[in-house]
Structure formats: structure tokens, C-alpha cells
Amino acid sequence: MKLVTLKLTCEELELLTTMAADQLFRKEFIDPKMPGYRPNTEEIRMGKALIGKLRYILDPAAAARRIPTTQG
């Protein structure tokens, strides 16, 4: 998987997250009612995970809640 680095302001990231969540809602609940719609459950799952990551990044208290991982 190729990783991409992108620099955004918090305001830009918040707008992008909101727009992505709105689009995901449309794909999950509105589009299935349209004739000829073909569901893509993997895309919906990945979209939900991505929105979760973006919201986590935007949450200022998220770093305080992060649980340290142990190795061994």
C-alpha cells in the first residue's frame, strides 16, 4: 500500500471529514433506494474507518486517551 502525506489546516480537515461523512451517509442509506444500485460493502467499511481516523485526529483530547502499546 502506498502512503501519501498531505498537509491540511484543522479547518480544512474538519470540512473534508464532514463532507466525507455526508457522502458516506448518502452511499449507505440513500443510494440503495435508487434503481440499479450495486452495493460495495468493502467501500462502506473502509469509509467508516477513514472517517473514524479523521475524527480521531481532529479530537484535541485524543492524544490523552491513546493507550500505549507494549511490546514483548
C-alpha positions as CSV (number, residue, x, y, z in Angstrom):
1,M,0.0,0.0,0.0
2,K,1.4,3.4,-1.0
3,L,1.3,6.1,1.8
4,V,0.6,9.7,1.0
5,T,1.5,12.7,3.2
6,L,-0.9,15.7,3.0
7,K,-0.7,19.0,4.9
8,L,-4.1,20.5,5.8
9,T,-5.2,23.0,8.3
10,C,-7.5,21.8,11.1
11,E,-10.4,23.7,9.4
12,E,-9.7,22.0,6.1
13,L,-9.5,18.6,7.7
14,E,-12.8,19.3,9.6
15,L,-14.5,20.3,6.3
16,L,-13.2,17.3,4.5
17,T,-14.3,15.0,7.3
18,T,-17.8,16.4,7.3
19,M,-18.1,16.2,3.5
20,A,-16.8,12.6,3.6
21,A,-19.3,11.6,6.3
22,D,-22.2,13.2,4.3
23,Q,-21.1,11.3,1.2
24,L,-20.8,8.0,3.2
25,F,-24.3,8.5,4.6
26,R,-25.6,9.0,1.0
27,K,-23.9,5.9,-0.2
28,E,-25.1,3.8,2.7
29,F,-28.7,5.0,3.1
30,I,-29.9,6.9,0.0
31,D,-28.2,5.3,-3.0
32,P,-29.5,1.8,-2.2
33,K,-33.0,3.1,-2.9
34,M,-32.0,4.1,-6.5
35,P,-32.7,1.7,-9.3
36,G,-29.7,-0.2,-10.5
37,Y,-27.7,0.5,-7.4
38,R,-24.9,-2.1,-6.7
39,P,-23.7,-2.1,-3.1
40,N,-20.0,-2.1,-2.2
41,T,-19.8,-3.1,1.4
42,E,-16.0,-3.0,1.5
43,E,-16.0,0.6,0.3
44,I,-18.6,1.5,3.1
45,R,-16.5,-0.3,5.7
46,M,-13.3,1.5,4.6
47,G,-15.1,4.8,4.5
48,K,-16.3,4.4,8.1
49,A,-12.8,3.5,9.2
50,L,-11.3,6.5,7.4
51,I,-13.9,8.9,8.9
52,G,-13.1,7.5,12.3
53,K,-9.4,8.2,11.8
54,L,-10.0,11.7,10.6
55,R,-12.3,12.5,13.6
56,Y,-9.7,11.0,16.0
57,I,-7.1,13.3,14.5
58,L,-9.4,16.3,15.0
59,D,-10.2,15.5,18.6
60,P,-7.8,17.5,20.8
61,A,-8.3,15.1,23.7
62,A,-7.5,12.0,21.6
63,A,-3.8,12.0,22.4
64,A,-4.6,11.9,26.1
65,R,-6.8,8.9,25.6
66,R,-4.3,7.0,23.5
67,I,-3.4,3.7,25.2
68,P,0.3,2.9,25.0
69,T,1.1,-0.4,23.3
70,T,3.5,-2.8,24.9
71,Q,6.0,-5.0,23.0
72,G,7.2,-8.3,24.1
